[in-house]
Amino acid sequence: MYKVLIADDEEIIRRGIAGLLKKDQEMQVVAQAEDGETALELSEKFSPDLLFVDINMPFLNGIQFIEKLKGILKDAVVIVITGYDDFQYVQNALRLGVYDYILKPIMEDVFYKALSRAKEELKRSREQTQYLQWAKMLLEKNRAKLTENFLNGWLGGHFSDAEIDERTGFLELKFPEEFGVMIAGLDYKNNMEIGGDWNEDLLYYAAENITQELFQPFPPVSLFRNPAGNLVLISSRQPQDAWQETVKQLRRLLEQHLPVRVTLAQSGGSGWRDIPAEYEQALNRFYELMEIPQLIKDVQNYIDENFRKEEFSLQDAAAAFHVSPQHLSRVFRHSMGITFVDYVTRARIRRAIELLSNEEMKMYEIAELTGYSNQHYFSSAFKKVLGVSPAEYRKNAQNKISAAM
């Protein structure tokens, strides 16, 4: 159902249009006005979807009315009613965004053709509005995940300045000029799997809540998990002494209320575009502070010995060291900053680079020697890591050698 307002100083015209509209069940006349000022008041009150407006009305003519209407109902469809002598006004009205016009005297067939076109426009506009509302709802529902994905991509150096500006605007993100970056890693006490009601997701959920509440005095706060699963905080750090004390307090609270040991690293700077560089510094300090467990050192050696096997997997390594795959996955990612699968892939690609220097070796042979039975899969994995295909990498390497010679 579409709401209609009719504005014309001639009652016979208003009655005639209302009568024609009665034949269309999708149209409901909600108001009629004999002058522009009254029409404007009724437009504010009833918010009509479609308006039939006479170009010549007392107090506020059609052009003046349409100009003011745009500030109230920018999506309303307006059809102007005019005579031949007023066609200059129609041109002005069209420049204001009027959808259509009908000449007096109003002919029934002309009226219904204009109405049909107006209904198509109203339908399109309503569908677009519904889509935008749906998209906005979807954005709100997924804002946290979209923000986390963007921040990790930004800190990883995957976006240009233009893309950064576009996405921060889209996600409505704000960053402080004087900022602090903190990375927090949680490790189960005694390096054992937690029993009872705790699991990794629950631990980090609790840690996020504690961190969010504690850093409220330092807005705006961005809090998310990086690809290694560690907690990352970006916030204002003014005043700096208070921020530093809050970081220390966070460690005490996390270790007091959760069954974890906490590794914390921090950095800070001025100018929010420097956040990725300071994050990198904090990340380097973070891994310097961490002690790589002997289990992970042993697993690294095991990977180096077995990555050439096509079926080699996390389950194989877990079985070899008598731990669960879930535990090994968590400890490996926490210790190395990347997943077990990514580490194996990089080991294979490093070996592939060595083999590519031998120009006599075929691509399928290199694929098989690095754990890939499928050459296409090998090329895809190689390009994902290095950004170029194995063939392109070999060609570039050969060009560099030629240039050097």
Secondary structure, 3 states (H helix, E strand, C coil): CEEEEEECCCHHHHHHHHHHHHCCCCEEEEEEECCHHHHHHHHHHHCCCEEEEECCCCCCCHHHHHHHHCCCCCCCEEEEEECHHHHHHHHHHHHCCCCEEEECCCCHHHHHHHHHHHHHHHHHHHHHHHHHHHHHHHHHHHHHHHHHHHHHHHHCCCCCHHHHHHHHHHCCCCCCCEEEEEEEEEEEHHHCCCCCCCCHHHHHHHHHHHHHHHCCCCCCCEEEECCCCCEEEEEECCCHHHHHHHHHHHHHHHHHHCCEEEEEEEEEEECHHHHHHHHHHHHHHHHHHCCCCHHHHHHHHHHHHHCCCCCCCHHHHHHHCCCCHHHHHHHHHHHHCCCHHHHHHHHHHHHHHHHHCCCCCCHHHHHHHCCCCCHHHHHHHHHHHHCCCHHHHHHHHHHHHHHHC
